[in-house]
């Protein structure tokens, strides 16, 4: 019995992942876009012009880092993806797009061959001295069926006033499905659990 309880406790550790709260929204398992697949145009990141810095700013968990387009609104686009937490069409809003600045800006998202435009609204937070704005996206707007899985999307800048473009911060999946690929730590724990069960069986046979 004690071996069985130990195995259960090992699996409980693997499932107990952290949550991050940004702008009043709880993102389970740090469910933010975690890969920059491609981009067009010139983006300036909070750490400079380095494309790696732009990728880091958009795929970390810090709402104070950012990337902003330095060209016209039609010049800049980002294709972002989810790998460990896959975006799912659930109930209500599915995707949260955060941007920074005193002016609430607009952006476009393209999914399933459909492009929609959204306007952000201030959430009252001020990461790194910058106002945090948010827009929520419902995947129903793009014709997805309930529980449909989306791994990537296209995000575009929109000019809302002269020289004002969205300063993209974080993009988070409100509704997610964790990837079925086990993490290395999970595999190690599973192996330990299997070894304990095997040891228990062997001891039982030798009694």
C-alpha positions as CSV (number, residue, x, y, z in Angstrom):
1,X,0.0,0.0,0.0
2,X,2.8,2.4,0.9
3,X,4.4,1.9,-2.6
4,X,1.0,2.6,-4.2
5,X,0.7,5.9,-2.2
6,X,4.2,6.9,-3.2
7,X,3.5,6.3,-6.9
8,X,0.4,8.5,-6.6
9,X,2.4,11.2,-4.9
10,X,5.0,11.2,-7.7
11,X,2.3,11.7,-10.3
12,X,0.7,14.5,-8.2
13,X,4.0,16.4,-8.4
14,X,4.0,16.3,-12.2
15,X,0.5,17.6,-12.5
16,X,1.0,20.4,-9.9
17,X,2.2,23.1,-12.2
18,X,2.3,26.8,-11.5
19,X,-0.2,29.4,-12.7
20,X,0.6,33.0,-13.8
21,X,-1.8,35.9,-13.3
22,X,-1.6,38.8,-15.7
23,X,-4.2,41.6,-16.0
24,X,-6.5,39.7,-13.7
25,X,-6.5,36.6,-15.9
26,X,-5.1,33.3,-14.6
27,X,-3.1,31.4,-17.1
28,X,-2.6,27.7,-16.1
29,X,0.8,26.1,-16.7
30,X,2.3,29.4,-18.0
31,X,0.2,29.1,-21.1
32,X,1.7,31.9,-23.2
33,X,2.7,31.7,-26.8
34,X,6.2,30.2,-26.6
35,X,7.6,30.3,-30.1
36,X,8.0,33.0,-32.8
37,X,7.6,31.1,-36.1
38,X,8.2,34.0,-38.5
39,X,7.8,37.8,-38.8
40,X,7.7,40.5,-41.5
41,X,8.7,44.1,-41.1
42,X,11.0,45.6,-38.5
43,X,10.3,45.2,-34.8
44,X,12.0,46.9,-31.9
45,X,12.1,44.9,-28.7
46,X,12.5,46.1,-25.1
47,X,16.1,44.9,-25.3
48,X,16.9,46.3,-28.7
49,X,16.6,45.5,-32.4
50,X,17.9,42.0,-32.0
51,X,15.3,39.5,-33.4
52,X,16.1,37.1,-30.5
53,X,15.2,39.9,-28.1
54,X,11.9,40.3,-29.9
55,X,11.2,36.6,-29.7
56,X,12.1,36.6,-26.0
57,X,9.9,39.6,-25.2
58,X,6.9,37.9,-26.9
59,X,7.3,34.4,-25.5
60,X,8.3,35.0,-21.9
61,X,6.0,35.5,-18.9
62,X,6.9,39.1,-18.2
63,X,4.2,41.7,-19.2
64,X,6.8,44.4,-19.0
65,X,8.8,43.3,-22.1
66,X,7.5,44.2,-25.5
67,X,8.0,44.3,-29.3
68,X,6.7,47.2,-31.4
69,X,6.6,47.6,-35.2
70,X,8.7,50.4,-36.7
71,X,7.1,50.5,-40.1
72,X,3.6,51.1,-41.4
73,X,0.8,48.9,-40.1
74,X,0.8,46.7,-43.2
75,X,4.6,46.1,-42.9
76,X,4.6,44.2,-39.7
77,X,3.2,40.8,-38.8
78,X,4.1,38.0,-36.4
79,X,3.3,34.3,-36.6
80,X,3.3,32.9,-33.1
81,X,2.8,29.4,-31.8
82,X,2.0,27.3,-28.8
83,X,3.9,24.1,-28.2
84,X,3.6,22.9,-24.6
85,X,0.1,24.5,-24.0
86,X,-2.0,24.3,-27.1
87,X,-4.7,26.9,-27.7
88,X,-8.2,25.4,-27.5
89,X,-11.6,26.8,-28.5
90,X,-13.4,26.5,-25.2
91,X,-16.1,28.5,-23.4
92,X,-15.9,32.2,-23.7
93,X,-12.7,34.1,-24.5
94,X,-9.8,31.8,-25.6
95,X,-6.9,34.1,-26.4
96,X,-5.6,37.1,-24.5
97,X,-3.5,39.7,-26.3
98,X,-1.6,42.2,-24.1
99,X,0.1,45.4,-25.2
100,X,1.7,48.4,-23.5
101,X,1.2,52.1,-23.7
102,X,-1.0,55.1,-22.7
103,X,-2.9,54.8,-26.0
104,X,-5.2,51.7,-26.4
105,X,-4.3,50.3,-29.8
106,X,-5.8,48.0,-32.3
107,X,-4.4,44.8,-33.9
108,X,-5.5,42.1,-36.3
109,X,-5.5,38.3,-35.8
110,X,-5.7,35.9,-38.7
111,X,-7.0,32.3,-38.0
112,X,-8.6,29.7,-40.2
113,X,-8.3,32.1,-43.2
114,X,-10.3,34.8,-41.4
115,X,-9.0,38.2,-40.2
116,X,-10.6,40.1,-37.3
117,X,-9.6,43.4,-35.7
118,X,-9.6,44.1,-32.0
119,X,-9.1,47.1,-29.8
120,X,-7.3,46.8,-26.4
121,X,-8.5,48.3,-23.1
122,X,-6.6,49.3,-20.1
123,X,-6.6,46.8,-17.2
124,X,-5.1,49.0,-14.5
125,X,-1.7,47.4,-14.2
126,X,1.6,49.2,-14.8
127,X,4.4,46.7,-15.5
128,X,7.8,48.5,-15.7
129,X,6.0,51.9,-15.6
130,X,3.9,51.2,-18.8
131,X,0.1,50.9,-18.9
132,X,-1.0,47.3,-19.6
133,X,-3.9,46.9,-22.1
134,X,-5.8,43.8,-23.1
135,X,-8.0,42.4,-25.8
136,X,-9.8,39.0,-25.5
137,X,-10.4,36.9,-28.5
138,X,-13.1,34.2,-28.9
139,X,-12.2,31.5,-31.4
140,X,-15.9,31.1,-32.3
141,X,-15.4,34.3,-34.3
142,X,-13.1,32.4,-36.7
143,X,-15.5,29.5,-37.3
144,X,-13.8,26.9,-35.2
145,X,-15.8,24.1,-33.7
146,X,-15.9,23.6,-29.9
147,X,-12.7,22.0,-28.6
148,X,-10.8,22.7,-31.8
149,X,-7.0,22.9,-31.3
150,X,-5.0,25.8,-32.7
151,X,-1.2,25.7,-32.6
152,X,-0.3,29.0,-34.4
153,X,-1.8,32.3,-35.5
154,X,-0.9,35.6,-37.3
155,X,-0.8,38.9,-35.3
156,X,-0.6,42.2,-37.2
157,X,-0.1,45.8,-36.1
158,X,-2.8,48.4,-36.9
159,X,-2.3,52.1,-36.8
160,X,-4.9,53.8,-34.5
161,X,-3.4,57.3,-34.6
162,X,-0.4,58.9,-36.2
163,X,2.8,57.1,-35.1
164,X,0.8,54.8,-32.7
165,X,1.1,51.1,-33.1
166,X,0.5,48.3,-30.6
167,X,3.4,47.5,-28.3
168,X,2.8,43.7,-28.1
169,X,3.7,42.2,-24.7
170,X,2.2,38.8,-23.9
171,X,-0.1,36.5,-25.8
172,X,-1.8,33.9,-23.6
173,X,-4.0,31.0,-24.1
174,X,-7.0,31.3,-21.7
175,X,-8.3,27.8,-22.7
176,X,-5.6,25.3,-23.2
177,X,-4.8,21.6,-23.7
178,X,-1.4,20.5,-22.4
179,X,0.8,18.8,-25.0
180,X,0.8,15.0,-24.7
181,X,4.6,14.9,-25.0
182,X,5.9,14.2,-21.4
183,X,8.6,16.5,-20.0
184,X,12.0,14.9,-19.2
185,X,11.2,15.4,-15.5
186,X,7.9,13.7,-15.9
187,X,9.5,10.8,-17.7
188,X,12.0,10.4,-14.9
189,X,9.2,10.3,-12.3
190,X,7.3,7.8,-14.4
191,X,10.4,5.6,-14.6
192,X,10.8,5.8,-10.8
193,X,7.2,4.9,-10.3
194,X,7.6,1.9,-12.6
195,X,10.7,0.7,-10.7
196,X,8.9,0.9,-7.4
197,X,6.0,-1.1,-8.7
198,X,8.4,-3.7,-10.1
199,X,10.3,-3.9,-6.8
200,X,7.1,-4.4,-4.9
201,X,6.0,-7.2,-7.3
202,X,9.4,-8.9,-6.9
203,X,9.3,-8.8,-3.1
204,X,5.8,-10.2,-3.1
205,X,7.0,-13.1,-5.3
206,X,9.9,-13.9,-3.0
207,X,7.8,-14.1,0.1
